[in-house]
Every structure is written in structure tokens, then in C-alpha cells.
């Protein structure tokens, strides 16, 4: 049996977590089934002049979800913003911690999936806190 171990400190960084999710594209899935992580880009300045062009290079279009890169362990890790236009990102300067992660917004229809995998066992849960 092959086991992949992820050091806990790696998961605390959303950029590392995003890179792990990027590997979804390498899965062999049945025809017509696709899996990928939302596109994202780490930024050091929300007001950077070239930021809209950088996001476009990554294939991202608004709206954007913006979060601190730190995913856990500090008070501001759960702060986030919704930017409806690339120009709105500049208004986050000084209001949302840096470095930040700008992610494409993916409407999941209010349904969240939590997937747990251990060896060949897969468990999919739908947290009840999100049920309509």
C-alpha cells in the first residue's frame, strides 16, 4: 500500500493547498468527467498596476474570491472578500492581509462536498450546515 503524507504545516498555506489540488487534472477519469481546482494567483499587492493583466494571464475572470494565503492558525486566516471587478481589488489594500490569494469564483450552488480518502476507501460527506 502506498501512503502519501502531507506535513501539517504545508496545509496551512493556501498556495500549497492549491498546488496539491492542481494535481486533480492528472487523474484518469471517465469520459465526460472533469476535475480541476479553481484558478488562483498569489499576490503581494492588491493595488499593483499589472494585477488585472496577471489575472487574465492565469485565465481568470471576475468575480474573484480574495483570501489571505495563511489558511489557519492566525486570527485573520478566515478573512475574505468578493471582488466583482479587477479594479475592486485595489480597494482591499490595507484591509486584507498579504500575501493574498485571488481565486476565481466557482458557483457550487450552495452544495459543499467534503471528500476523505484513506487507501482505497473514499467517503464523501455533505456538511449539514450548508443544507438549504
C-alpha positions in Angstrom: 0.0 0.0 0.0 1.3 3.5 -0.9 0.6 6.3 1.5 1.1 10.0 0.8 1.9 12.1 3.9 1.3 15.8 3.9 3.1 17.7 6.7 0.5 19.7 8.6 2.4 23.0 8.1 2.0 22.6 4.4 -1.7 22.6 4.5 -1.7 25.9 6.5 -0.7 27.7 3.3 -3.5 28.1 0.7 -0.9 28.3 -2.1 0.5 24.9 -1.2 -3.1 23.5 -0.9 -3.9 24.9 -4.4 -0.8 23.3 -5.8 -1.9 20.0 -4.4 -5.4 20.4 -5.9 -3.8 21.2 -9.3 -2.9 17.6 -9.4 -6.6 16.7 -9.9 -6.0 17.4 -13.6 -3.7 14.4 -13.8 -6.4 11.9 -12.7 -7.7 9.4 -15.2 -11.4 10.0 -15.1 -14.3 8.5 -17.2 -15.1 10.2 -20.5 -17.1 13.4 -19.9 -16.0 13.8 -16.3 -13.5 16.6 -15.5 -12.0 17.7 -12.2 -9.8 20.8 -11.5 -9.2 23.2 -8.8 -10.3 26.8 -9.2 -7.7 29.0 -10.8 -5.8 31.2 -8.4 -2.9 33.6 -8.2 -0.8 34.7 -5.2 -0.4 38.5 -5.0 1.8 40.7 -2.9 0.0 44.0 -3.6 -3.8 44.3 -4.3 -3.2 47.7 -5.9 -0.5 46.6 -8.3 -0.9 48.2 -11.7 -0.3 45.0 -13.6 -2.6 42.8 -11.4 -5.6 42.7 -13.9 -3.3 41.6 -16.7 -1.7 38.9 -14.4 -5.1 37.5 -13.5 -6.0 37.4 -17.2 -2.8 35.5 -17.9 -3.9 32.9 -15.4 -7.2 32.6 -17.3 -9.2 34.3 -14.5 -12.2 36.5 -15.0 -14.3 38.2 -12.3 -15.8 37.8 -9.9 -12.9 36.9 -7.6 -12.7 35.5 -4.1 -9.7 37.0 -2.2 -8.2 35.4 0.9 -5.1 35.6 2.9 -2.5 33.0 1.9 -2.4 31.7 5.5 -5.2 29.2 5.9 -5.2 28.6 9.6 -3.6 29.4 12.9 -3.9 33.2 12.9 -6.9 35.5 13.6 -7.2 36.9 10.0 -7.0 33.5 8.2 -10.8 33.4 7.7 -11.0 37.0 6.3 -12.1 37.1 2.7 -13.6 39.4 0.1 -15.6 39.2 -3.1 -14.2 41.4 -5.9 -16.7 41.9 -8.7 -14.2 43.6 -11.0 -10.4 43.6 -11.3 -10.5 47.3 -10.3 -12.1 46.5 -7.0 -9.0 44.6 -5.9 -7.2 47.8 -5.2 -9.7 48.8 -2.5 -8.6 45.8 -0.5 -5.1 47.3 0.1 -4.6 47.7 3.8 -7.9 45.8 4.5 -7.0 42.2 3.7 -3.7 40.7 4.8 -0.9 40.0 2.3 0.3 37.8 0.7 -3.2 37.1 -0.6 -4.7 34.6 -2.9 -7.0 35.8 -5.7 -9.2 32.8 -6.8 -11.8 32.5 -9.5 -15.3 32.3 -8.1 -17.0 29.0 -8.8 -20.7 28.8 -8.1 -21.3 25.5 -6.5 -25.0 26.1 -6.0 -24.6 26.1 -2.2 -23.6 22.4 -2.1 -20.3 21.6 -0.4 -18.5 18.3 -0.8 -16.0 17.0 1.8 -14.0 14.1 0.4 -11.9 11.9 2.7 -9.6 9.3 1.1 -7.7 6.6 3.0 -6.1 4.0 0.9 -8.8 2.6 -1.4 -11.6 3.9 0.8 -13.4 7.1 -0.2 -16.0 8.9 1.9 -18.0 11.8 0.5 -19.9 14.0 3.0 -22.3 16.9 2.5 -22.0 19.1 5.7 -25.5 19.7 7.1 -24.6 23.3 7.9 -24.9 24.1 4.2 -28.2 22.3 3.6 -30.9 24.7 2.2 
